Amino acid sequence: MIPKVSYRLLGVTLCLLLIPLGMYAQQVPVAFEGATLYPISSEPIENGVLVVHEGKIIAVGAAGSVNIPADAERRDASGFIIMPGLVDTHSHIGGGDGGDRSSPMHPDVRIMDAIDVRSDTFKKARTGGVTVANVMPGSGHLLSGQTIYLKLRDARTVYDMLMPDARLRDGFAGGIKMANGTNPLRQPPFPGTRARSATLQRGLFIEAQAYQQRLSEEENVPRNLRLEPIVEALNGDRIVHFHTHRHDDILTVLRMQREFGFRVVLHHVTDAWLVADEIAAAGVPSSIIVLDTPGGKLEAVNLLYKSGRVLEEAGAEVSFHTDDSVTDSRLFFRMAAFAVRDGMSREKALEALTIAAARQLDLEDRVGSLEPGKDADFILLTGDPFSVYTHVQQTWVEGNKVFDRANPDQLPYATGGHEVYRGDYFDHYSAGGSQ
């Protein structure tokens, strides 16, 4: 068995070697002056100053209180709102796939191996202010594979978007995608009932516990690609992102989490408002989706705007996600706006798009708020974040501008129709993905 420390150091070293050189292109400090800043971690700042250098935020504050370096490039951002880049906790951009129909669970499948970083869907997501996305394999399985957390940098290869995580064997940040409810109910070898679904999932965790025990007691244990990521989840190093809708399915996930102790984020959680107290008591965060039109599967019939408010009132952490292409990354703000319309506070809704989402990916030390030392991921808005008249004017990732609405070559990705998907919508659904 390779010592754990060794392969973690190897993974970090590999990841550092593959970090795109463009990340370090911003050699001169840049100061944005005159904007209203929404740091998220503190109150809004009128007539604010944001200074970034070499991919990091180095200063945030009101005009006159910030020391702007003498060599800084100064930009007038008057009239704009600057806030952190949005973190999408559940997306299918990039045209990836996942497991096939040979088994209901594919923990060894990595969406990283199927991402097309040249897909126009990444450009589209940037126009909506998304700077980090948890890209998932599809939901048609009880366990459809390993997710990957991507920084939406300009990229030639997938390595240009990966984020390091020294805890995981391959060295790249990501979670596990699981599901229950109607999506995995199919003909054998898939389960035909909800009870059978839970039995199969529990069996996998029990199998992984035995493998975990062997790793701790023996040397030269052969690698098991199916069980390695589940052991990482049992160790608390890899988060389980669990697609679930109905109130009874939600409680099944919470029982399983108590039994095996893995860290979990509930995704979609249509019936969250029916079991908000149970979710809060479990200390489990939810990543919710809000739709602006009726329809879809029967188990999502209770999808109401009030879920965000009810979860907030119960004391449970909430983020939003697009499930792109179920909803469009370009309209991510609208989801939070619907929740605010039904009583969720503006403060928590903004957190749900940024720092709360970052926490659900273990990335809160890097992204999700405007604070010195964090990555220079931010967006410029033309107005109030929850107004239908507001546009994302610019999106910056690690101090590099990756979208500008004033650029005629980039504008079509903000305003265009289905052509900006470049077939990814159909790739996702033909692979078994679904909300």
C-alpha positions in Angstrom: 0.0 0.0 0.0 1.4 3.4 -0.9 1.6 5.6 2.3 -1.3 8.1 2.4 1.1 11.0 2.8 3.1 10.0 -0.3 0.2 9.9 -2.7 -1.3 13.1 -1.3 2.0 15.0 -1.8 2.2 13.4 -5.3 -1.2 14.7 -6.1 -0.5 18.2 -5.0 2.8 18.3 -6.8 1.1 17.1 -10.0 -1.6 19.7 -9.7 0.8 22.5 -9.1 2.8 21.5 -12.2 -0.4 21.6 -14.2 -1.7 25.0 -13.0 -2.1 27.3 -16.1 0.6 29.9 -16.5 -2.1 32.5 -17.2 -2.9 32.5 -13.5 0.3 34.4 -12.9 -0.1 36.9 -15.8 -1.4 39.7 -13.7 1.9 41.1 -12.5 0.7 44.7 -11.9 -1.9 45.4 -9.1 -5.3 46.5 -10.3 -7.5 48.8 -8.2 -11.3 49.0 -8.9 -12.5 52.3 -7.5 -16.0 53.9 -6.9 -18.1 50.7 -7.0 -20.5 49.5 -4.4 -18.8 46.4 -2.9 -20.7 43.4 -1.6 -18.0 41.6 0.3 -20.6 39.1 1.6 -18.5 38.6 4.7 -19.4 42.1 5.8 -21.8 44.9 5.1 -21.9 46.6 1.6 -19.4 49.3 1.1 -20.4 52.4 -0.8 -17.7 54.1 -2.9 -15.5 51.1 -2.3 -12.0 50.0 -3.5 -11.0 46.5 -4.5 -7.3 45.8 -5.1 -6.1 42.6 -6.7 -2.7 41.3 -7.6 -1.2 38.1 -8.9 -4.6 36.3 -8.7 -5.4 37.3 -5.1 -7.4 40.0 -3.4 -5.0 42.2 -1.5 -7.3 45.0 -0.2 -11.0 45.7 0.2 -12.5 48.8 1.8 -14.0 52.3 1.5 -12.3 55.0 -0.5 -9.7 56.7 1.6 -9.2 53.6 3.9 -7.4 51.5 1.4 -3.7 51.8 0.5 -3.5 51.6 -3.3 -0.1 50.5 -4.5 1.7 53.3 -6.4 2.2 51.1 -9.5 -1.4 49.9 -9.6 -3.6 50.2 -12.7 -6.6 52.2 -11.5 -10.0 51.5 -13.0 -13.1 53.6 -12.5 -15.9 51.2 -11.5 -18.4 53.9 -10.5 -22.0 52.8 -11.0 -21.3 49.1 -10.7 -21.7 46.6 -7.9 -18.8 44.3 -7.3 -19.3 41.0 -5.5 -17.7 37.6 -5.4 -18.0 35.3 -8.3 -20.9 32.9 -8.0 -20.4 29.3 -6.9 -22.6 26.8 -8.6 -22.8 23.7 -6.4 -24.5 21.5 -9.1 -23.9 21.8 -12.8 -23.6 19.6 -15.9 -21.7 22.1 -18.1 -18.8 20.7 -20.2 -20.7 17.9 -21.9 -19.5 15.2 -19.6 -21.1 11.8 -19.0 -20.9 9.2 -16.3 -21.8 5.6 -15.5 -23.5 3.4 -18.0 -26.4 0.9 -17.6 -24.2 -2.0 -16.5 -24.6 -1.2 -12.8 -26.7 1.2 -10.6 -23.5 2.4 -8.9 -20.3 3.6 -10.5 -18.1 5.1 -7.7 -15.0 4.6 -9.9 -16.3 6.8 -12.7 -14.7 10.3 -12.8 -16.5 13.1 -14.6 -13.0 14.7 -15.0 -12.3 12.1 -17.7 -15.2 13.3 -19.8 -15.1 17.1 -19.5 -14.7 19.2 -22.7 -13.2 22.4 -21.4 -13.6 24.0 -24.9 -17.4 23.6 -24.6 -19.2 26.9 -25.1 -21.2 26.1 -22.0 -18.3 27.3 -19.9 -18.3 30.6 -21.7 -22.1 30.8 -21.2 -21.7 30.2 -17.4 -19.2 33.0 -17.1 -21.7 35.4 -18.6 -24.0 34.6 -15.6 -21.2 35.3 -13.1 -20.3 31.7 -12.3 -16.6 31.4 -11.5 -16.6 28.0 -9.7 -18.8 25.0 -10.6 -19.3 21.5 -9.1 -19.6 19.5 -12.4 -21.5 16.3 -11.9 -22.1 13.1 -13.7 -25.8 12.4 -14.4 -28.4 11.5 -11.9 -29.8 8.3 -13.4 -27.8 6.1 -11.0 -27.8 5.5 -7.3 -24.2 6.6 -7.5 -23.2 8.0 -10.8 -19.5 8.8 -10.1 -17.1 11.4 -8.8 -17.7 15.1 -9.3 -15.1 17.7 -10.0 -14.8 21.3 -8.7 -13.8 23.5 -11.6 -12.5 27.1 -11.6 -13.8 28.6 -14.8 -10.5 29.9 -16.1 -9.7 30.2 -19.8 -8.6 26.6 -20.5 -6.9 24.5 -23.2 -7.1 21.3 -21.2 -9.0 20.1 -18.1 -5.9 20.6 -16.0 -6.3 24.4 -16.5 -9.6 24.3 -14.6 -8.8 21.8 -11.8 -8.4 22.9 -8.2 -6.0 21.1 -5.9 -7.1 19.0 -2.9 -4.3 17.3 -1.0 -6.7 15.0 0.9 -7.7 13.1 -2.2 -5.7 10.5 -4.0 -5.8 12.1 -7.4 -5.0 15.5 -5.9 -8.0 17.3 -7.4 -11.0 18.8 -5.6 -14.3 16.9 -6.1 -17.1 15.0 -4.4 -19.4 12.0 -5.0 -22.7 12.2 -6.8 -25.5 9.9 -5.3 -29.2 9.9 -5.8 -32.4 8.3 -4.7 -36.1 8.8 -5.6 -37.5 8.0 -9.1 -34.4 8.5 -11.3 -32.6 5.2 -10.4 -35.8 3.1 -10.4 -35.4 1.0 -13.6 -35.1 -2.5 -14.8 -32.4 -4.8 -13.3 -29.6 -4.4 -12.5 -31.1 -1.1 -11.3 -33.4 -1.3 -8.2 -37.1 -1.3 -8.7 -38.1 0.2 -5.3 -37.0 2.9 -3.0 -36.3 0.4 -0.2 -34.0 -1.7 -2.5 -32.2 1.5 -3.6 -31.3 2.3 0.0 -30.2 -1.3 0.6 -27.8 -1.2 -2.3 -26.3 2.1 -1.2 -25.8 0.9 2.4 -24.2 -2.3 1.2 -21.6 -0.2 -0.7 -20.7 1.8 2.4 -20.4 -1.4 4.4 -18.1 -2.9 1.8 -16.0 0.3 1.9 -15.8 0.2 5.7 -14.2 -3.3 5.4 -11.7 -1.9 2.8 -11.0 1.1 5.0 -10.2 -1.3 7.9 -7.8 -3.3 5.7 -6.0 -0.1 4.6 -5.4 0.8 8.2 -4.2 -2.6 9.3 -2.3 -4.1 6.3 0.4 -3.2 3.9 0.4 -3.6 0.1 -3.4 -3.7 -0.1 -4.4 -3.8 -3.8 -6.1 -0.7 -5.1 -9.8 -0.9 -5.4 -11.1 1.9 -7.7 -14.7 1.3 -6.6 -14.0 1.7 -3.0 -11.2 4.3 -2.8 -13.6 7.3 -3.3 -16.1 5.8 -0.8 -13.3 5.4 1.8 -12.4 9.1 1.2 -16.0 9.9 1.9 -16.0 7.8 5.1 -12.8 9.7 6.1 -14.6 13.0 5.6 -12.3 14.1 2.8 -14.8 13.8 0.0 -18.3 15.3 0.3 -21.3 13.2 -0.9 -23.7 15.3 -3.1 -27.0 13.6 -2.8 -29.8 14.2 -5.4 -33.1 13.8 -3.5 -36.6 15.3 -3.8 -39.4 13.8 -1.7 -39.6 14.3 2.0 -39.3 10.5 2.7 -36.3 10.3 0.4 -34.6 13.2 2.2 -35.1 11.4 5.6 -33.6 8.3 4.0 -30.4 10.2 3.2 -30.3 11.6 6.7 -30.6 8.1 8.2 -27.8 6.9 6.0 -25.6 9.9 6.9 -26.1 9.1 10.6 -25.3 5.4 10.1 -22.0 5.9 8.2 -20.9 9.4 9.2 -20.1 10.8 5.8 -20.5 14.5 5.0 -23.4 15.2 2.8 -25.1 18.1 0.9 -28.7 17.5 0.0 -29.3 18.6 -3.6 -32.6 19.8 -5.2 -34.6 19.0 -1.9 -37.9 19.8 -3.4 -39.8 18.9 -0.2 -37.2 20.7 2.0 -40.0 23.0 3.4 -41.8 19.9 4.7 -38.8 18.6 6.7 -36.8 21.7 7.3 -36.5 21.1 11.1 -35.2 17.6 10.5 -32.6 18.9 8.0 -31.5 21.7 10.4 -31.3 19.3 13.4 -29.0 17.0 11.4 -26.7 19.9 10.6 -26.9 19.1 6.9 -26.7 21.8 4.3 -29.0 22.0 1.3 -28.3 23.0 -2.3 -31.7 23.9 -3.7 -33.1 24.7 -7.2 -35.9 27.0 -8.0 -37.8 26.7 -11.3 -39.8 29.5 -12.8 -42.2 27.3 -14.7 -44.3 24.2 -13.6 -43.7 20.7 -15.0 -41.1 18.0 -14.7 -41.3 14.8 -12.7 -44.1 14.1 -10.2 -41.8 13.9 -7.2 -40.9 17.6 -7.8 -44.6 18.7 -7.6 -43.9 20.5 -4.2 -41.1 22.6 -5.6 -42.0 26.0 -4.1 -40.2 29.3 -3.8 -40.6 29.2 0.0 -38.0 26.5 0.5 -35.2 29.0 1.0 -37.1 31.0 3.5 -38.3 28.0 5.5 -34.8 26.5 5.6 -33.3 29.8 6.7 -35.9 30.2 9.5 -35.1 26.6 10.6 -31.4 27.5 10.9 -30.2 25.3 8.0 -27.6 26.3 5.6 -28.8 26.9 2.0 -27.1 27.3 -1.4 -28.6 27.5 -4.9 -27.6 25.6 -8.0 -28.5 25.7 -11.7 -28.3 22.0 -12.6 -27.4 23.5 -16.0 -28.8 22.6 -18.4 -32.0 22.1 -16.4 -31.8 25.9 -15.7 -29.5 28.3 -17.4 -26.3 29.4 -15.7 -26.9 32.9 -17.2 -30.0 33.2 -15.0 -28.5 32.1 -11.7 -29.4 35.3 -9.9 -33.0 34.9 -10.8 -33.2 31.7 -8.6 -32.2 33.6 -5.5 -34.5 36.5 -6.5 -37.5 34.1 -6.5 -36.5 32.9 -3.0 -36.3 36.5 -1.8 -39.7 37.2 -3.3 -41.1 34.5 -1.0 -39.4 35.8 2.1 -35.8 34.6 2.2 -33.6 37.5 3.4 -31.4 39.2 0.8 -28.4 38.6 3.0 -28.9 34.8 3.1 -29.8 34.7 -0.6 -26.5 36.4 -1.5 -24.6 34.1 0.8 -26.4 31.1 -0.9 -24.9 32.1 -4.2 -21.4 32.6 -2.8 -19.9 31.8 0.6 -22.5 29.2 1.6 -22.0 27.4 -1.7 -18.3 27.6 -1.2 -18.6 25.9 2.2 -20.5 23.1 0.6 -17.5 22.4 -1.6 -14.9 22.9 1.1 -13.7 26.0 -0.8 -14.6 28.8 1.6 -10.9 29.6 2.3 -10.4 30.4 -1.3 -13.6 31.8 -2.8 -17.1 33.1 -1.9 -16.3 36.5 -0.4 -14.2 39.6 -1.0 -11.5 39.3 1.6 -7.7 39.8 1.4 -5.9 36.6 0.7 -8.8 35.0 -1.2 -8.7 34.3 -5.0 -9.5 37.4 -7.1 -12.8 35.9 -8.4 -15.4 38.6 -8.7 -18.1 40.1 -11.0 -19.2 43.6 -11.9 -23.0 44.1 -12.0 -24.9 46.9 -13.7 -27.4 47.1 -10.8 -29.1 45.3 -8.0 -28.3 41.6 -8.1 -32.0 40.6 -7.9 -33.3 43.0 -10.5 -34.3 41.5 -13.9 -32.8 44.6 -15.5 -29.3 43.9 -14.1 -26.6 42.4 -16.2 -23.2 40.8 -15.4 -20.9 43.3 -17.1 -17.6 41.5 -16.4 -16.5 38.3 -14.8 -12.9 37.9 -13.4 -11.2 34.7 -12.3 -8.0 34.9 -10.3 -7.4 38.5 -11.5 -8.0 37.7 -15.2 -11.0 39.0 -17.0 -12.8 36.0 -18.6 -16.0 37.8 -19.7 -16.8 41.3 -20.8 -20.3 42.1 -22.0 -18.7 45.0 -24.0 -16.7 42.6 -26.0 -18.7 41.8 -29.2 -17.2 38.4 -29.5 -18.3 37.4 -26.0 -21.7 39.1 -26.0 -23.5 36.3 -27.9 -22.7 33.8 -25.1 -24.8 36.1 -22.8 -27.7 36.7 -25.2 -27.7 33.7 -27.7 -30.1 30.8 -27.8 -29.6 27.1 -27.9 -26.6 27.3 -30.1 -24.4 28.2 -27.2 -25.0 24.7 -25.7 -23.2 23.2 -28.7 -25.1 19.9 -28.1 -24.2 19.6 -24.4 -27.8 19.5 -23.4 -28.4 16.4 -25.4 -25.1 14.8 -24.4 -26.1 15.1 -20.7 -29.6 13.7 -21.1 -28.6 10.9 -23.4 -26.2 9.8 -20.7 -29.0 9.4 -18.2 -28.8 12.8 -16.5 -31.9 14.4 -15.1 -33.0 16.9 -12.5 
